[in-house]
Amino acid sequence: MKVLNRYSALPAMDGDGVNINRIADFDKLRFDPYLMMDEIKSDNEQDFIGGFPPHPHRGIETFTYIRTGGFEHRDQMGNVKPIRAGDVQWMSTGSGVVHSEMPLADAKKGLHGFQIWLNMPAKHKMRPPIYQDTSKQANPCIDNEHGAKLVALAGSWGFNHDPHEISSSIQGLAGHGAIADLTLAEYGHGTLNLAEYQTVCAYVYQGELNYVDAQGLRETARAGQFLVLDPHDVSHFQTESTGAGLLLLAGKPINEEIVYMGPFVMNSQAEIEQAVLDYQQGLFEQIF
């Protein structure tokens, strides 16, 4: 596994005072088609109890994955869904979505989850929104004999040299996006061939990941670090006594310049101004 770059998530706040750790790049687009990844992880409800009251989006896809606790999602399309531990939710917002995400009252064990933003190609930014979740079905998973477990959250995945491939019910993400949760037991390891993608990233959310860098030096990535990998190198993930949990993001760059302002990501300043005007004039509708 060749690591091209390593970044550390930075503390931030969003919604109604929700504390998060964030990786984002809206300027250089080094993670294209991915724009941002937020991690919420706390046992203290004061860090997330305010949730995310109604707010709009245009021109992006949001992908939410919950590991502990949960949110209730509401949007102007009429979707009212509890998103609980193990669930995935995908919104291709297109021309406009207004939604809210508020903590579930019966989630008593803290909250751990992720929200990922993907850019949309210009030709799709004004299409009708799409909503899908996995609240009524389990995400498919596969184990190898070396203590590695792979859960397909979006797209299709499999271990190298294993003829079995698993496919999530969530397909069609922008930029051919594919997302998975890889957990490694103590001294666990697993190999994935990701050469079909041009963008491959791994976020360490627990434990430590061991690798050798491009100079042949032994390195360790710890929880809260985001790795950009060489997709042309067969990716071998391994850990030692700590074990590890990784969120894997793969895709193909859209390669389009963007302009963004808050929840809107478009391709020109004029399109941003139109998005703001449309929202102010009520064209995004309201949550039911």
N, C-alpha and C positions, 0 to 999 in steps of 0.2 A: 504494500500500500504506500503510494507516494503522496505526501501531503504538500500541496502547493502553497497554501496560506493557512494561518491559524488566527482566529479572532476570539476575543472574550466578550460575552454578553454584558451589557451595561445596565445598571438599575435605571428604571424609568417609572412613570406613573401615567395611567390613561383611564378613560371612563370616569366614574365618580370616585376618584382616589384609589384605584386599584394599583397595587405595587406589582411590577413585572420586571423581568430581565429581557432585554431586547437586543437582537441582531438586526441591523437594517442597512440597506444601501440603495438609495433612490438616485444617487448621482453618478457613480461609476458603473453601476449595474453589474457588479462582479459575481452576483449569484443568479443572474438572468436564467430562467424566467421568475425566480423568487426575488421578492422585494424586501420582505421583513419576516422575522419570526419572533413572537413573544412567548415567553414561558411564565406561567403563573404557578408558584409553588410555595405554599404556606399552610401551616397548621393554625394560624391566627386569623380568625374570620375578619378582623379589622383590616387586614391587608386586601380583602376582596369583597367585603359585604356590600359595598356600594354598587358593584357590578358595572354594566355598560348600558345606561339608559338609551332610549331611541336615538339613533343617529343614521345618517345616510352613507351610501357608497355608490360610486360609479367607476367603471373601467377596470375593476380588479376582480379577482376571485379570492374568497376567504375560505380557509380550510381549518377547522377546529377539531382537535383531538383531546379527549379527556381521559386521564389515567386515574384520578381520585376525585371524588366529589361530583359536582355537576352544575349545569346552567339550564335555565329555561330560555329557549329561543322563541321570539315572536317577530313576525315581519308583516309587511303590507300585502303579501301574497296570501295571507291567511294561515300560514304555518305557525302552529304553537306546539313546540316539541321539547320535552325534557331530554337533555343530552347528558348522559351519565357515564360513569367509569367504563372505559372500553369503547365508547361510541365515537363516531366520526360524523362531522357535518361539513358539507361543501356547498358554497353559494357562488355561482358565477353571476356577479351582480349586473354585468352588462350596463344597460341604459340607466338603471337606478333601483336601489333597494333601500328601504328604511327598516332597520331591525333593532332589537334589544337583546341583551344577554344578561340575565340576572341569576345570582346564585340560588340553587334549590334549597328550600328550608329544611329538607330532610337529609341534606348532606352534612354529616356531623364529623367527618374525619379529615377536615381540611380540604384543600383544593390543589390539584396538580393537573395542568393542562397546557396546551399550546394553541396559538392561532398563527397561521401562516398566510401571508399575502403573496399571490402570484399576479404578475402583470398579465393583461390580455392583449392580443394583437389588435392593432387599430381597426381591422375589418370586423372585429367582434365586439368592440367596446359599446356599441349602441344596440346590440341585439337584446331581446327580452331576457330577463333574469331566469336562472335555473337554480332549483334547490333540491338537495338530496341528503339523506342521512342514513346511518346504519342502526338506528335505534331498535329495529325489529329483527336484526340478524347479527350474528357474531362476525367479526372480521376473521378471515381465514388465516391460519398460522401453520408453520412447518418447523420441525426441530431437526437438528443434525445430531450425530453421535458424539459431538465434541462440546456439548453444553451451550449451544447457540439456538435461540428461538427467534424466528422471524415472523412478524405479524404484518400482513399486507393491508395498508390503510387506503391506498389509492394505487391504481395500476397493477402490474403483474410482477412477481418476484420469485426467486428461487435460489437455492445454494448451488454453487458451481459443482459440476459433476453429478448433480442430482437430477434425474429425469423429471421429477415432479415439480411443477410450477403452480403457484397459487395466485389467484386473481381476486382483487377486491371488487365489490359491487360498485365502487366509485371509480368510474372511468371517464376519460375525456377532459382531464384538466388542461388548462392552457399550457402551452409549451411542452406538451406530452409529459406533464408532470407525473411523477410516481413518488409515493411517500410510504415509509415503512418504519416500524418499531423493532429494533434489534436488541435483544437482551442476551448478555453473556454471563454464564455462571462463573464461579471461581475457576481461573485458568481455562476458561472457555475460549473457543475460536471458531470462525466460520469464514468462508470465502464466497464472494459474490462477483460475477462478471458483469460489469456495468458499462462495457465498451459501446453500447448502442446510444449512450447519452453523451452530451458535451458538458453538462453541468452535473457534478455529484458533490454533495456536502453531507457532513455528519455532525450532529450536535450531541455532545456528551451531556446527558441529564443526570446521570448517577455513576458512581464508581470512577474508574480510570481506564483509558485505552492506551495500549502500548503500540509504538510503531517506530520504524527507522526512517529518518528523513532523507532528503535528496542527497545530502552529503555523507550518508552512511552512519549518522549519529543516532543513538537510541534516544527516543523522546517519549514523554508521557503527556497525554491530553486528559485534563481533569474536568469534573462537572462544571458546566457553564462555558465550555469552550466549543467553538464552531470551526470545523475543519473543511477546507476546500480541497478536494481530492483530484488526482489525475485520473480521469475516466478511462484512459487507455491502458492503465495498469490494473491488473486483476486485483481487486480490493480484498485483502485478507485482514480481518478484524480480530484482535486478540487482547486478552486481559490477563491479569494475574490474580492475586488473592482478593482484590477488591470487587471483582466482577465489574460489569458495566451495563449501562442502558444508553442506547443511541437512537436518535431520530434521524432517519436517512431521507435526504431530499435529492431526487434526480430529475433531470429534464433536458430540454433543448432550448437554447437561447432564442428569444424572439427577435433580438437585434434591432429594436426600434427605440429612438429617443423618446423620453417621456417628460411630462411636466406634471408635478403633483402639488396638491395643497390639501393637507389634512386627509380626509377620507376619499378624495377624488384623485385618480391617476389617469391622465389623458395624454395626448400627443402634441398639444399646443396650448399656449396660454389662452387663446380664444376659446378653446373647448373647456378649459377649467372655468373661465368666467361664465360660460353658458351653463355649466353644471351648477354653479352657485346660484345663478339666476333661476334656473328651473326648480331648484330646491326651495328657494325663497318664495316662488310663486305657487308652491304646492303641487307641482307636477310629479313628485315622487310618491304621492298619496300618503296615507297614514296607516299606522299599525291598527289592525282589527282588535 
